[in-house]
Amino acid sequence: MTSPAGPPATGGRDDERQPLRLLAVTACPTGIAHTYMAAEKLAQAAASRGIEMKVETQGSIGAENVLDDNDVSTADGVIVAADKDVDLSRFVGKRVLTVGVAEGIHHPEQLIERVRSAPVHRAGGARGGSSASPAGGGKERGAVYKALMNGVSYMIPFVVVGGLLIAVSLALGGHATAKGYVIPEGTFWAHVNAVGGIGFQLMIPVLSGYIAYAIADRPALVPGMIGGWIANTGALYDSKAGAGFIGAIVTGFLAGYLVLWIKKVRVPKFVQPIMPIIVIPIVATTALGLFFIYVIGKPISWVFEHLTSWLGGMTGTSAVLLGAILGLMIAFDMGGPVNKTAFLFGAGLIASGNQTVMGMCAAAIPVMPLGQGLATLIRRRLYTEQERETGLAALFMGCFGISEGAIPFAAARPAQVIPANMLGGAVAGAVAGLAGVKDAVPHGGPIVAVLGAVSGVPVFFVAVALGTVVTALATVALVDLSGRRAAVAGEGSGGAGAVLAGAGAGAVASGQAGRELSPVGAGVVEAQAVRAPGAQATATAGAGAVEEAAGEAVPEVLSGHLTERTVRVALGAAEKEAAIREMAELLTRSGRVADVGELVATALRREAEGTTGLGEEIAIPHAKTDAVTAPVVGFARSAEGVEWGSLDGTKARLIFMIAVPEAAAGDEHLRILALLSRKLMDAGFRDRLLAAPDERAVLEVLAEVG
């Protein structure tokens, strides 16, 4: 929370006698380059005005140049240029201006002027709250999206760990019974299963709690988590099924905004110290818990009961229609009342001798995690590295009938993922109903067929496969479409929220709209291009021999990834595609390129996702491919410039190309890109690169990077 400023909170500083002293924090959610470009631009703008400024960067390799208590106490103002949540609690009493990271790159001078009259950040302010006032409500959408993604990011490890432990324990220690897959009590695998079950119990409260935390900071964490637990415990409001992840999202936002409202209540001074640790958590938790139990919980129980009755009246209808309806319900909320209604309906009919209804449910149950996992494989560019890793875990969980493996995807993009899940679930259920597939145990997924609980196994697998493919294709189509709409909307608003798929930045030109519906264009270097080994690469043996024979020391550049062999002072190509081909051929001189054609193709595919032109006459095309055997960097200079689609309209004259193997790991290359991005913001450095007469001189200039 911020409030209109009175006199500057500077601790008595006399602005006429002492230079202005500012602080800044720059950060982007997944990228590298924009974090450091914004830091360098702000530092340059401050230095040109004789203003002292210290900038903390929160990049993919962690926080650097961290602001300490002394820095904060002597600062006259703080600029937060970030596209992710930044804790503002340490800046209480200081003027704080919060904007998108792109503002720090494109308008650093304006930010320095604006921070002088920014509101003073008060105790109890919202975490990551902004003093900016974007048009059209974009700020609010961005805050909601960031809060949701904060909850999802904390939930994912619980889903993966819990799901995989349950799957492994079922596979190795369970056997099919009339009550489902049972692991004998007291065995090793029963304990493993119990540990996994704890992970699943915690994932819903964690989702809710960290949504609330992102909105209102620590006081909202307890009510958010307890609210999530209540939402997932149907017995508290007379329902056989909890509200699942949808209920957790509701309680997370309710808790967050309830705490924000309570913070605004004026209380006596003697109560203020205990407000965040006692009063707010108790009041918010009690109010939210009772509200959910008595107000929200009753409709959930009503829905559960009436859906069960409705399904009971459909047992005589067409098997295809019933299967499609059950598939839709199974896929809707993955553990919520709608899903549980369908599942318990099918399980209850097993005892009466009707196993076909459970067969329909069993075919639909694995479709969601399998479909979302497949989507991350067939359209990798739409997903971050973390999402792709979660997709692999979801595939494994889907094989064991653990539909919760798809929850992270549904929570992050409900408008795209839930309809796709439902479409695939309906297809799987309908096909299983048409073929009369039977399931003798209350469980689903390929495991029930492998262990002999299913009749009509071939058709069962056909149903699962069709549903999975439909879900995957529908997901990538909807996610891609939403990303394109966000990009068009950003362009139409003059760049506010436009997507800039820059090399290593991938991120948002201004605001959050470009990432609210899809990570399309967020082609970030750490996710797609530069996971390089920690050990420093060296130049080829042949190059070393030539240098030694010449008797001249060649400066090591970018930890040896860039050598004199991969530098060209005059690029011949005049168009982007030709330039990329020429750069790829230049990299072959390092001896680290195994397939130049594949390297070119990969780099061009990356360009199709979004330009790697950073502006300031800079472009950094990159590729992550096994066409190279080790990380390698090349540099070329273009006298006329190459049209690269940069946001600022400049042609690229300074072109770096980075290529790393698919299996590359570690953060060495991330560090190099951070150094390179930051150094390239120095106009003097760029001028020296443009003026260097030959390859050796270029290498000496680039040695300044490190």
Number of C-alpha atoms within 10 A of each C-alpha: 21 21 13 10 15 9 7 18 19 19 12 8 16 10 11 7 7 9 14 21 21 24 22 25 27 31 29 27 22 24 27 31 29 32 32 32 28 32 26 24 20 29 21 19 18 20 12 9 12 12 16 14 22 20 23 21 26 22 22 19 15 8 14 12 11 14 17 10 10 8 15 20 16 18 22 24 29 29 26 28 28 28 28 22 18 18 14 24 16 14 19 19 22 25 28 30 26 25 24 25 29 28 21 31 22 18 14 23 18 12 22 22 10 15 21 18 17 24 23 26 28 18 15 22 21 25 18 23 23 22 20 15 12 14 10 10 9 15 20 14 15 20 20 16 19 23 26 24 22 23 28 25 18 18 25 21 15 22 27 26 18 26 28 21 22 25 24 18 20 21 16 10 18 19 14 19 13 14 13 17 20 14 21 13 9 8 11 12 21 19 17 18 24 15 16 23 17 13 21 20 17 18 30 31 31 26 33 40 33 31 36 35 28 29 31 28 23 21 25 32 27 23 33 35 28 24 34 33 27 27 33 25 20 22 15 16 22 15 20 18 23 29 30 28 26 24 25 31 29 20 31 35 25 23 35 29 18 22 30 23 12 15 21 11 7 9 10 7 8 8 12 14 11 11 18 18 14 12 16 21 22 16 16 25 23 14 15 21 24 15 14 21 21 12 12 17 25 16 14 24 21 14 16 23 15 12 18 17 13 11 16 12 10 12 12 8 9 12 22 20 17 22 30 27 21 33 33 28 25 34 31 24 25 26 22 25 29 25 24 22 25 26 25 16 19 26 26 16 16 21 13 8 9 17 23 24 28 33 33 39 39 35 39 38 32 35 42 38 34 33 33 35 29 24 24 23 16 12 16 16 22 23 24 20 17 11 20 22 14 23 27 20 21 31 22 21 29 30 20 23 26 26 26 27 31 30 29 30 24 25 22 20 20 15 14 22 28 23 19 29 33 27 24 32 37 33 29 35 36 29 26 33 28 19 17 21 25 25 30 24 23 25 27 29 25 21 22 27 19 10 13 12 22 24 18 15 18 11 17 29 17 15 28 28 20 18 31 31 19 22 32 28 18 22 28 23 16 19 21 21 16 21 23 18 15 23 23 16 18 23 14 12 12 10 19 23 29 24 31 28 30 32 32 30 29 31 33 30 27 25 27 27 24 32 25 21 23 24 22 27 29 30 30 26 26 27 22 23 26 29 23 27 18 14 11 13 17 19 19 15 11 11 17 14 11 11 14 12 9 10 9 9 9 16 17 19 21 25 18 17 22 27 27 24 19 24 24 20 21 14 21 15 17 14 12 18 17 14 20 23 19 16 26 26 18 21 27 18 17 23 17 19 25 14 15 17 13 17 26 22 16 19 24 19 13 23 25 12 17 20 23 28 28 29 19 19 22 25 25 23 28 28 27 26 21 19 21 23 18 22 24 28 24 26 26 23 22 21 14 14 20 26 17 26 19 22 18 12 14 18 20 25 23 23 23 21 22 26 31 29 23 19 13 20 15 15 18 20 28 24 19 19 24 23 19 20 26 21 20 22 21 14 12 11 16 19 11 15 22 17 13 15 11 14 19 18 16 22 22 18 19 23 16 15 19 14
